Amino acid sequence: MKALRTLASKKFLCYLLVGASNTFVCLLVMYLGANLGLTYLKYTMLGYMVAITFSFFMNLRYTFRVEGEICKRLSLFFLINLINLLLVELIEFTLIESFSVNHLIAIFCG
C-alpha cells in the first residue's frame, strides 16, 4: 500500500511540474506573439496550441509513461483541448469586444 502511495505521489508531483512548465511555455509564446504584433486572438491561440502539444508529450513521456495508440490519444487530447480553446477565445472576445475589459484581464479570465 505504501508503494502505491509513493507512486501516486511521484505521478502527482510530475503532473504538477509538467503543468507549471506548460503554463510557462504558454505564457512565453503569448508574450512573444504579443510583442511581435499579433492580435490577442492569434497570440492566445498560438500559445494554447503550443502548450497543448507540449503538455501532451510531456505528460505522455514523464507523467504517465504510456506507449501505443499515440495517434488516437493525441486526437482525443486535441479534440478536448480545442473545444476548451474555442470556449476560452469566446470568453476573451466577449470580454474585450463587448465589455471593453483590459486584454490581460480578459485573457486571464479566459
N, C-alpha and C positions, 0 to 999 in steps of 0.2 A: 504494500500500500504506500509506503514511504517513497519507493522508487517511482511510482506513478505520480505522486505529488511533485517530486523533483522534476520529472519530465514535463509535467504540465506547467510548472513554474518557469522552466527554461524556455518552453514554447511561448508562453505569455510574454516573457522578457524580450524574446526575439521579435515577437509580433509588435511590441511597443517600440523597439528600436527601428524596425522597418517602417512603422507608422510615422515616427519622428523624422526619419530620413526622407520618407515620401513627402511629408509636409514641407521640409526644407527644399527639396527638388521642385515641388510645385511653386512655392513662393519665389524661388530663384528664377525659374522660367518666366513666371508672370512679371517679375521685376524687370528682367531683361527685355521682355516683349513690350512692356510699357515704355521703357527707355528708348526702344527702337521706333517708337511712334505708332505701335499697333493700337487699335481701338480696344476698349475694355472687353468687348465680347470675344475678340480674336485672341488677346493675350490670356484671358482666363481659360478659354477653350484649349489653347495650346498647352498651358500649364497643367490643366487637368489630364489631357491626353498623355503627356509625357509622364506625369505622376502615376496615372493608371497603369501604364506599361511598366514603369519602374516597380511599382508595388506588386504587380502580378509576378514578375520574375524573381524579385527578392523574396517574397513570401513562398513561392514555389521552391526556390533553392534552399533558403535558410530556415524558414519557419516550419513549413510542413514537410519538406523533403519528399515531394511527390514526383513520381515518374509515370509516364504513359498518358495517353489521351490529352496531350498538351493542346492540340488544336481545339478539341471540344471544350476543355477547361477555359482556354483563352477566349473562345467565342462567347461562352456563358458569362464570364467575368466582364468582358467588354460590353455585352448587352445590358447587364445590370448597371454598370457604371455609366454607360451612355445615357440611359434613362435618367440616372441621377444628374448627369451633366446637363441634360436638357432642362430639368427642373431648376437647377442652380442658375443657369443662364436666364431662364424665365423670371426668376426672383430678382436677379440683378437688373435685368432690363426694366422690369416693372418699377422697382425702387428708384432707379436712376431716371428713366424717361417719364414716368407718370408722377412720381413724388419728389423729384429733384434731390434725392438723397446723395450725399457725397459718395464718389466712386469707391473709395476704400471701405467705407461703412457698408455700402451695398454688397461689395464683394465678400466682406467678412460675414454678413448676414446670409448670403447665398451659400 
